[in-house]
């Protein structure tokens, strides 16, 4: 009897783990402010940063909004490209440029809001619209944020439209396959500007 109970428990554990492999972790909700991980996050146009030099009253931490082309303007050194860089990479670059004018500057860069890191979910979903990715969201998580498909949704015909250097790309997403643990490579991490279309 004890052996049967152990086997049954093991079967339940296996099913539970399989379910976890398919289920997506909770997605950040639209409008969340401070980015969850400052280390890995890549800055986007529209993001709000707090940039300054520690213990320097002439250059205190100042809110800056990254321009659509990914740039900010910092005192003394002028225009700096922030888009595509992590806060640490931007901090290091600003420090390097400031050393020509300031002795041993200690720069601080904090991402306050991630308004530029946005994807869109449109079509037959409960709450279509933009979602803030804080810092990253895959397709399943994005569908969860917008409440999933409505009764008319064709969940196996979902596409992701992505801007690429050579033009737009279309990625296919078959919900039924991914939900059953198959072809999980379809559950891509979304990029800023992606549009998820649920027909």
Secondary structure by P-SEA (a helix, b strand, c coil): caaaaaaaaaaaaaaaaaaaaaccccccccccccccccccccccccbbbbbbbcccccccbbbbbbccccccccccccccccccccaaaaaaaaaaaacccccbbbbbbbbcccccbbbbbbcccccbbbbbccccccaaaaaaaaccccccccccbbbbbbbccccbbbbbbbaaaaaaccccccccccccbbbbbcc
